[in-house]
């Protein structure tokens, strides 16, 4: 009497050559194997469901209140201000020191700058949720090093291009000076119409490049405003984070520009205070950006904030006593 076959993974397996006890054992093994396949299939379907629906992160348009971001940022910081000051100071010094190394400053943005800034956002967002924070959490960005690094390098593309153009212009200017020196036999103080025309052309070129770069930098900032916080708070790829950040950023372009102007004035004021005041306002800069992110991407079940919330609305009792 032939022994029936068993379909396994699309293959019809016959066991007529086995003995009866071996057939029973084989039936048990195949049953367990088919059960495992079912579990894997169910987990695969759950994974597809998660990536299709649970990663569909929603955001709000036109909700950024720039002054509210700054005021709430200060309310968040003031209880642990010196911890955030130390985090920002250490990050700034690490970036500045590494940027001074020749030919390494281009790599600093992706390898060091982006993970450190991502760590700052991680700590701030935890504090907003009322979760405990500590100084060592500033390095959490390195735990998601690859996606953060990708975002950092893509975000640094304009700076890399501008640096290369600046190097090219400097080399061109140096070559022109060498040519003029050879022609004048060392007399660099003699000028003619050609020299004036070359100098005027270089100045005009610098101005045009600076204006274009300034406008493009604003657009680039709006596009990447929320990319790093998204990578740190949600399990999404860097490309998805950049796409979502671009949609949310351009959906809140007015609020982001106002916030950028206010933060810029705040940083300039810090520079005027003996050039070291900027380090004292850096925590508030990042905190205001984190609150802008939270207004656009509120926590689950939280309505968007279009006006400054009352003290204690975001996390614990910060903001009280003002």
C-alpha positions in Angstrom: 0.0 0.0 0.0 1.6 3.2 -1.1 2.3 5.9 1.5 0.7 9.2 0.7 2.9 12.2 -0.2 3.3 15.4 1.6 3.4 18.9 0.0 6.3 20.8 1.6 7.1 24.3 0.4 5.5 23.6 -3.0 7.2 20.2 -3.5 5.2 16.9 -3.3 7.4 14.5 -1.2 6.7 10.7 -1.3 7.8 8.5 1.5 6.9 5.0 0.2 10.5 3.9 0.7 10.4 4.5 4.4 9.4 1.9 7.1 6.2 2.4 9.1 7.9 3.8 12.2 10.0 6.1 10.1 6.9 7.3 8.3 5.3 8.2 11.6 8.4 10.1 12.6 8.5 11.8 9.2 4.8 12.8 9.5 5.5 14.5 12.9 8.5 16.4 11.5 6.5 17.6 8.4 3.6 18.6 10.6 6.0 20.7 12.8 7.7 22.1 9.7 4.4 23.1 8.1 3.4 24.8 11.4 6.6 26.7 11.4 5.9 27.8 7.8 2.5 29.1 9.0 4.1 31.1 11.8 6.6 32.6 9.4 3.9 33.5 6.9 1.8 35.2 9.6 4.8 37.1 10.8 5.5 38.2 7.3 2.0 39.4 6.9 2.2 41.3 10.2 5.5 42.9 9.0 3.9 44.0 5.8 1.0 45.4 7.7 3.3 47.3 10.0 5.4 48.9 7.2 2.3 49.8 5.3 0.2 51.3 8.1 2.1 51.8 11.3 5.0 53.7 9.5 2.5 56.0 7.8 3.5 58.9 10.0 1.1 61.8 10.0 2.0 65.5 10.3 0.2 68.8 10.5 0.6 71.8 8.2 0.8 75.4 9.2 1.1 74.8 12.9 4.5 76.1 13.9 4.4 78.9 16.4 8.0 80.3 16.4 7.8 82.3 19.5 6.0 79.5 21.3 8.8 77.1 20.3 11.4 79.4 21.9 9.4 80.1 25.1 8.5 76.4 25.6 12.1 75.5 24.7 13.3 77.6 27.6 10.7 76.2 30.0 11.9 72.7 29.0 15.6 73.6 29.5 15.7 75.6 32.7 15.4 72.7 35.1 18.4 70.8 33.5 20.0 73.8 31.7 23.5 73.0 32.6 23.2 69.4 31.5 22.0 70.6 28.1 24.7 73.3 28.1 27.4 70.6 28.6 25.9 68.4 25.9 25.9 71.3 23.4 29.3 72.5 24.4 31.0 69.1 24.1 29.3 68.6 20.7 30.4 72.0 19.5 34.0 71.6 20.6 34.2 68.1 19.0 32.9 69.4 15.7 35.2 72.4 15.7 38.3 70.4 16.6 37.7 67.8 13.9 36.8 70.5 11.4 40.3 72.0 11.8 41.9 68.9 10.4 42.7 69.5 6.7 40.6 67.6 4.2 38.6 66.1 7.1 36.0 68.9 7.6 33.8 67.5 4.8 33.6 64.1 6.5 32.9 65.6 9.9 29.2 66.4 9.1 28.3 62.8 8.4 30.5 61.0 10.8 30.3 63.2 13.8 28.1 66.3 13.4 24.9 64.4 12.5 25.1 61.7 15.2 25.8 64.3 17.9 22.9 66.6 16.8 20.7 63.5 16.6 21.6 62.7 20.2 20.7 66.1 21.3 17.2 65.7 19.7 16.9 62.3 21.3 17.4 63.7 24.8 15.1 66.7 24.2 12.3 64.5 22.9 12.6 62.1 25.8 12.3 65.1 28.2 9.2 66.2 26.4 7.7 62.8 27.0 8.5 63.0 30.7 11.1 60.2 30.5 14.3 60.4 32.5 17.3 61.9 30.7 21.0 61.9 31.5 24.2 63.3 30.0 25.4 60.1 28.4 22.3 59.9 26.1 23.9 62.5 23.9 25.7 59.6 22.2 22.5 57.8 21.3 22.8 59.1 17.7 25.7 56.7 17.2 23.5 53.8 18.0 21.6 54.6 14.7 24.8 55.6 13.0 24.1 54.4 9.5 20.8 56.1 8.9 21.9 59.2 10.7 25.2 59.3 8.7 23.3 59.0 5.4 21.0 61.9 6.4 24.0 63.9 7.5 26.0 63.4 4.2 23.0 64.1 2.0 22.3 67.3 4.0 25.9 68.3 3.7 25.9 68.1 -0.1 25.5 71.9 -0.6 28.3 72.6 1.9 30.6 70.1 0.1 29.8 71.7 -3.3 30.4 75.2 -1.9 33.7 74.1 -0.4 34.9 72.7 -3.7 33.9 75.8 -5.5 35.7 78.0 -3.0 38.8 75.9 -3.4 38.6 76.2 -7.2 38.2 80.0 -6.9 41.1 80.3 -4.5 43.3 78.3 -6.8 42.2 80.5 -9.8 43.0 83.7 -7.8 46.4 82.3 -6.8 47.2 81.4 -10.4 46.2 84.9 -11.5 48.4 86.5 -8.9 51.4 84.3 -9.9 50.8 85.2 -13.6 50.7 88.9 -12.7 53.8 88.6 -10.6 55.7 87.0 -13.4 54.5 89.6 -15.8 55.4 92.5 -13.5 58.6 91.0 -12.3 57.7 91.3 -8.7 55.9 94.6 -8.8 52.5 93.8 -7.2 51.6 97.5 -6.7 51.2 98.3 -10.4 47.7 98.0 -11.7 46.2 98.2 -15.1 42.7 97.9 -16.6 43.0 94.2 -17.1 43.7 93.6 -13.4 40.8 95.8 -12.4 38.5 93.9 -14.7 39.6 90.5 -13.3 39.2 91.7 -9.7 35.7 93.0 -10.5 34.7 89.8 -12.3 35.8 87.7 -9.3 33.9 89.9 -6.9 30.8 89.7 -9.0 31.1 86.0 -9.2 31.5 85.7 -5.5 28.4 87.8 -4.9 26.3 85.8 -7.4 27.4 82.5 -5.9 26.8 83.7 -2.3 23.2 84.8 -3.2 22.4 81.6 -4.9 23.9 79.6 -2.1 22.0 81.6 0.6 18.7 81.0 -1.2 19.4 77.3 -1.7 20.6 76.9 1.9 17.2 78.2 3.1 15.4 75.7 0.9 17.7 72.9 2.0 17.2 73.7 5.6 13.4 73.6 5.2 13.7 70.2 3.4 15.9 68.6 6.2 14.4 70.4 9.2 12.8 67.3 10.7 14.9 64.5 9.1 17.2 63.7 12.1 14.4 63.8 14.7 12.3 61.5 12.5 15.2 59.0 12.2 15.7 59.0 16.0 12.0 58.7 17.0 10.7 56.4 14.3 12.1 53.2 12.8 12.2 54.5 9.2 14.9 54.6 6.5 16.9 57.8 6.0 15.4 58.3 2.5 11.8 58.0 3.9 12.8 60.4 6.7 14.1 62.9 4.2 11.0 62.6 2.0 8.7 63.0 5.0 10.7 65.9 6.4 10.5 67.7 3.0 6.7 67.3 2.9 6.3 68.5 6.5 8.8 71.3 6.2 7.3 72.8 3.0 3.9 72.4 4.6 5.1 74.6 7.5 7.5 76.9 5.5 6.2 80.1 7.0 6.7 79.0 10.6 10.1 77.5 9.9 11.4 80.7 8.2 10.2 82.8 11.2 11.8 80.4 13.6 15.0 80.4 11.5 15.1 84.2 11.7 14.5 84.3 15.4 17.1 81.6 16.1 19.6 83.4 13.8 19.1 86.7 15.7 19.5 84.8 19.0 22.8 83.2 17.8 24.1 86.5 16.5 23.4 88.1 19.8 25.3 85.3 21.5 28.3 86.0 19.2 28.3 89.6 20.3 28.7 88.6 23.9 32.5 88.1 23.7 31.9 85.4 21.1 31.2 82.8 23.8 27.6 83.7 24.4 26.7 81.6 21.4 27.5 78.5 23.5 24.9 79.5 26.1 22.1 79.9 23.5 22.8 76.7 21.6 20.6 74.6 24.0 17.7 77.0 23.4 18.3 76.8 19.6 18.0 73.0 19.6 15.1 73.0 22.1 13.1 75.4 19.9 13.7 73.2 16.8 12.7 70.2 18.8 9.4 71.9 19.8 8.8 72.8 16.2 9.2 69.2 15.3 6.7 68.2 18.1 4.2 70.7 16.9 4.3 69.2 13.4 4.6 65.6 14.5 2.7 65.4 17.8 2.8 62.4 20.0 0.1 59.8 19.6 -3.2 61.1 20.8 -1.9 64.7 21.1 -3.4 67.5 19.2 -1.1 70.0 17.4 -0.1 73.1 19.4 -0.7 76.3 17.5 -0.3 78.5 20.6 2.1 78.3 23.5 0.8 75.5 25.8 0.5 76.1 29.5 3.4 75.1 31.8 3.6 71.4 32.4 1.7 70.5 29.2 4.6 68.6 27.6 6.6 67.0 30.3 6.3 66.9 34.0 6.3 70.2 35.7 8.8 72.2 33.6 7.8 75.7 32.9 6.3 76.3 36.3 7.3 79.1 38.5 7.9 81.8 35.8 
